[in-house]
Amino acid sequence: MKQTVLLTRFSALGDVAMTIPVIYSACAAYPAVHFVMLTRPFMTSVFVNAPANLSVIGVDVKRHEYSGVLGLRRLAKEVKADYRIDLYIDLHNVLRTQILGTWLRLEGVPCVRLSKPRSERKTLTREHGKQLRPLRSQIELYADVFAKAGLPLTDTFSGLYDSRRQAPAEKFAAITAPRAEGEHWIGIAPFAAHPQKVYPPEQMEEVVRMLQAEADKGMPLRIFLFGGGAEEQRVLDGWASRYPAVTSLAGKKYGFAAELALLNHLDLLVSMDSGNMHLGAIAGTTVISIWGATHPFCGFLARGQSEDNAIQLPLECRPCSVFGNKPCRRGDLRCLRAIEPAQIFDKVISHLKA
């Protein structure tokens, strides 16, 4: 009888994106296993070109029927009945998924949970006696859970699109026409969930201004801006109005499928330590990442990306948090403000020339 394995990861976007290389590799390693992934509804479209033995189901766990202890009991019963779950792999390990696992165990389904290196992370982020050494990546931690569940795997993920070809241009036709011969395409995703991870917009605009100057001098260059929310849209639309080479995608609601296809065609993406960094990586794009309060050593550098492309300052206070959600101890966000726009611009130009 075919085994069915339930997987869950509900947030955040970057964390869900990082499950994809592991889940797709597991699907390839165990073609006789049916994997069922539960995630937030709007994230289901990130799973582009999903393997045949993977079902991705959007579940709003904040809706009344699935909220709270009894709502999760209902969800456990429905999933067990609909898919005949044999094993539950919890890739989140928060209270909500722990409760879901408890209900599934009462239904006879064994549960294996993600192990989080909390103590190791504290040695990286504490104010005094900091030990700056790389931890296992989040992707490796996801793979560890599969191994603990009796499903060891090798990373065989080659990107959301076959590594030998690009995404079809018609997938992003609503955004732009195909790239012209010899044209350079750059993406910039200048925002993140927390201010401690956001390069100051006025300094990032200076990077855009310098790139526009290169376009004015004859470099065939287009810049695509990624963002969401009213304030981000206001800022990015302002840049697009001032710089002819710039196109803003903010607020356009093209959807993940179109934006991922466009990311696949970029020469490179400039991003914060954010979900966009991970989307760019799984789409097969080189990512230049900018780090402030956080640090690649915490395990969240995007898959397949070089630390040489991580722009960061060697400050003793960094990292001050794993997720960038704590106030700056200095109060001045020097970790971001002291990065010169020219440093980012030079990194971009060197990649384009290479």
C-alpha positions in Angstrom: 0.0 0.0 0.0 1.3 3.5 -0.9 2.5 5.5 2.1 1.2 9.0 2.7 3.3 11.5 4.6 1.8 14.8 5.9 4.1 17.9 6.0 3.4 21.3 7.5 4.9 24.7 7.4 2.6 27.7 7.7 5.0 30.7 7.8 6.9 32.7 7.0 7.4 33.0 3.2 11.1 32.4 3.3 10.8 29.4 5.6 8.2 27.9 3.3 10.4 28.5 0.2 13.3 26.8 2.0 11.2 23.6 2.4 10.9 23.2 -1.4 14.4 21.9 -2.2 14.0 19.3 0.5 10.5 18.3 -0.3 11.1 18.0 -4.0 14.3 16.0 -3.3 12.2 13.7 -1.0 9.6 13.3 -3.8 12.4 12.2 -6.2 13.9 9.8 -3.6 10.6 8.2 -2.7 8.4 8.1 -5.8 6.1 5.5 -4.1 5.3 7.9 -1.2 2.5 10.5 -1.5 3.6 13.7 0.2 0.8 16.1 1.3 2.0 19.6 2.2 -0.2 21.9 4.3 0.7 25.6 4.2 -1.0 29.0 4.1 -3.3 29.4 1.1 -1.4 32.2 -0.6 1.9 30.2 -0.5 0.6 27.2 -2.5 1.5 28.9 -5.8 5.2 29.0 -4.7 5.4 25.3 -5.4 5.9 25.6 -9.1 6.3 22.5 -11.2 5.6 20.3 -8.2 6.4 16.6 -8.5 3.6 14.2 -9.3 3.6 12.6 -5.8 3.2 16.0 -4.0 -0.1 17.6 -3.1 0.1 21.2 -1.8 -3.0 22.2 0.2 -3.7 25.7 1.4 -5.2 25.8 4.9 -6.1 29.0 6.7 -5.5 27.9 10.3 -6.8 31.3 11.6 -10.3 30.6 10.2 -12.9 29.7 12.8 -13.2 26.1 11.8 -9.5 25.4 12.2 -8.6 27.9 15.0 -7.8 26.8 18.5 -7.4 23.4 20.0 -10.8 22.1 18.7 -10.3 23.6 15.3 -7.0 21.8 14.9 -8.7 18.6 16.0 -11.1 19.1 13.2 -8.2 19.7 10.8 -6.4 16.5 12.0 -9.6 14.4 11.5 -10.2 15.8 8.0 -6.7 15.4 6.8 -6.5 11.8 8.2 -9.8 10.9 6.5 -9.1 12.6 3.2 -5.5 11.4 2.7 -5.2 8.3 5.0 -2.1 9.8 6.6 0.6 7.3 7.7 3.2 9.7 9.1 3.3 13.4 10.1 6.5 15.4 9.6 6.3 18.8 11.3 8.6 21.2 9.6 7.5 24.1 11.8 7.4 22.9 15.4 5.3 25.7 16.9 2.4 25.4 19.3 -0.2 25.1 16.5 1.6 22.3 14.7 2.4 20.6 18.0 -1.3 20.5 18.8 -2.1 19.2 15.4 0.5 16.5 15.9 -1.0 15.5 19.2 -4.4 15.1 17.6 -2.9 13.0 14.8 -1.1 10.8 17.3 -4.5 10.1 19.0 -5.6 9.1 15.5 -2.7 6.6 15.3 -0.4 8.7 13.2 3.3 9.0 14.4 4.8 12.4 14.4 8.4 13.7 13.9 9.2 17.3 14.5 11.8 19.8 13.4 14.6 20.4 15.9 15.5 24.0 16.4 19.1 24.9 17.6 17.9 27.4 20.1 21.0 27.3 22.4 23.4 27.5 19.5 21.6 30.5 18.1 21.8 32.2 21.5 25.6 31.9 21.4 25.5 33.8 18.1 23.2 36.6 19.2 24.0 37.3 22.8 25.5 40.7 23.7 28.5 39.4 25.5 30.6 36.3 24.8 29.3 35.9 21.3 30.6 32.9 19.4 30.5 33.7 15.7 30.5 30.3 13.9 28.2 28.9 11.2 25.2 26.8 12.3 23.6 24.1 10.2 21.4 25.7 7.5 17.6 25.7 7.8 17.5 23.5 4.7 19.8 21.0 6.4 17.6 21.0 9.5 14.6 20.2 7.3 16.4 17.3 5.7 17.3 16.1 9.2 13.6 15.7 10.1 13.1 13.5 7.0 16.1 11.3 8.0 14.7 11.1 11.6 11.4 9.9 10.1 13.2 7.1 8.2 13.3 9.0 4.9 16.9 10.1 4.4 17.5 12.0 1.2 20.2 13.6 -0.9 19.7 17.1 -2.3 18.8 16.6 -5.9 16.9 19.9 -6.4 17.9 21.7 -9.5 15.6 24.6 -9.2 11.9 25.2 -9.8 12.7 25.1 -13.5 14.9 22.5 -15.1 18.5 23.7 -14.7 19.1 23.2 -18.4 16.4 25.6 -19.5 14.6 28.7 -18.4 11.0 29.3 -17.4 8.8 30.0 -20.5 8.6 33.7 -21.2 4.8 33.5 -21.5 4.7 32.8 -17.8 5.6 36.4 -17.0 4.1 38.0 -20.2 1.7 40.0 -18.0 4.8 41.8 -16.5 7.0 42.4 -19.5 7.9 41.2 -23.0 10.9 38.7 -23.3 14.4 40.0 -22.7 16.0 41.7 -25.7 19.3 40.3 -27.0 22.2 41.5 -24.9 19.9 43.2 -22.3 20.8 42.9 -18.6 17.9 42.3 -16.1 18.3 43.0 -12.5 15.8 42.5 -9.6 15.8 44.6 -6.4 13.8 43.5 -3.4 14.6 46.3 -0.9 12.2 45.4 1.9 11.9 42.8 4.7 9.5 42.0 7.5 11.5 43.9 10.1 13.2 47.3 9.9 16.4 45.8 11.3 16.8 43.9 8.0 16.0 46.8 5.6 18.7 48.8 3.9 17.6 52.4 4.2 15.4 53.2 1.2 17.1 56.5 0.4 20.5 54.6 0.2 19.0 51.9 -2.0 17.5 54.6 -4.3 21.1 55.8 -4.7 22.0 52.4 -5.9 19.1 52.6 -8.4 20.3 56.1 -9.5 23.8 54.8 -10.2 22.4 51.9 -12.2 20.2 54.3 -14.2 23.3 56.3 -14.9 24.9 53.2 -16.5 21.8 52.7 -18.6 21.9 56.4 -19.7 25.5 55.8 -20.8 24.4 53.0 -23.0 24.3 49.8 -20.9 21.2 47.8 -22.0 19.7 47.5 -18.5 16.3 47.0 -16.9 15.6 47.0 -13.2 12.5 45.2 -11.7 11.4 46.1 -8.2 9.8 43.6 -5.9 7.7 44.5 -2.9 4.2 44.5 -1.4 2.0 46.6 0.8 0.8 50.2 0.4 4.0 52.0 1.8 6.4 49.7 -0.2 4.3 50.4 -3.3 4.5 54.1 -2.8 8.3 54.1 -2.5 8.9 51.7 -5.4 6.4 53.5 -7.7 8.3 56.7 -6.9 11.5 55.2 -8.0 9.9 53.8 -11.2 8.6 57.3 -12.0 12.0 58.9 -11.6 14.2 56.3 -13.4 13.2 55.1 -16.9 15.0 51.7 -16.6 12.9 50.8 -13.6 9.7 48.7 -13.5 7.9 48.3 -10.2 5.9 45.1 -9.5 4.6 46.3 -6.2 0.9 46.2 -5.8 0.4 44.7 -9.3 -0.7 41.3 -7.9 0.9 39.3 -10.7 1.2 36.3 -8.4 4.1 34.1 -7.4 4.0 32.0 -10.5 4.6 35.0 -12.8 7.2 36.6 -10.5 9.1 33.4 -10.0 9.3 32.9 -13.8 10.6 36.5 -14.1 13.1 35.9 -11.3 14.4 32.9 -13.3 15.3 35.2 -16.2 17.1 37.8 -14.2 20.9 38.1 -14.2 20.8 38.7 -10.5 18.6 39.8 -7.6 19.6 42.3 -4.9 17.7 41.4 -1.8 17.6 41.8 2.0 17.7 38.7 4.2 14.0 38.1 3.3 11.6 35.8 1.6 12.5 37.3 -1.8 16.1 36.1 -1.3 14.9 32.6 -1.0 12.4 32.9 -3.9 15.3 34.1 -6.1 17.5 31.2 -5.1 14.9 28.5 -5.8 14.1 30.2 -9.1 17.7 29.7 -10.1 18.9 33.3 -9.8 22.2 34.6 -8.4 21.4 36.6 -5.2 23.3 39.5 -3.8 22.0 39.7 -0.2 22.3 42.5 2.3 22.5 41.7 6.0 21.9 44.0 9.0 20.8 42.7 12.3 20.9 39.1 11.1 23.8 37.0 9.8 24.3 34.2 7.3 25.8 32.1 10.1 22.4 31.8 11.7 21.6 29.3 8.9 19.3 31.3 6.6 21.6 32.1 3.7 19.6 31.2 0.6 20.3 27.8 -0.9 23.2 27.6 -3.3 24.3 31.2 -2.7 27.8 32.2 -1.9 28.7 34.0 1.2 30.9 36.2 -1.0 27.7 37.7 -2.3 26.4 38.5 1.2 27.1 42.2 1.9 27.6 42.8 5.6 29.7 44.8 8.1 32.0 43.1 10.7 30.4 44.8 13.7 30.8 43.1 17.1 27.1 43.5 17.8 26.1 41.4 14.8 24.0 39.4 14.8 21.8 40.8 17.5 18.9 38.4 16.6 18.2 35.4 14.5 15.2 36.8 12.7 15.9 40.6 12.9 12.8 41.2 15.1 14.6 42.8 18.0 15.4 46.5 18.5 18.9 47.7 17.6 21.0 47.7 20.8 23.0 50.7 19.5 19.9 52.5 18.4 21.4 53.7 15.0 21.2 50.6 12.8 24.9 51.2 11.8 25.0 47.6 10.5 22.9 48.8 7.6 23.4 52.6 7.3 27.2 52.2 7.2 27.0 50.1 4.0 27.8 52.4 1.2 25.6 52.3 -1.9 28.7 52.2 -4.1 29.6 48.8 -2.5 26.3 47.3 -3.7 26.6 49.0 -7.1 30.1 47.7 -7.6 29.1 44.2 -6.7 26.2 44.3 -9.2 28.4 45.7 -12.0 31.1 43.2 -11.4 28.6 40.4 -11.8 27.1 41.9 -15.0 30.6 42.2 -16.5 31.5 38.7 -15.5 
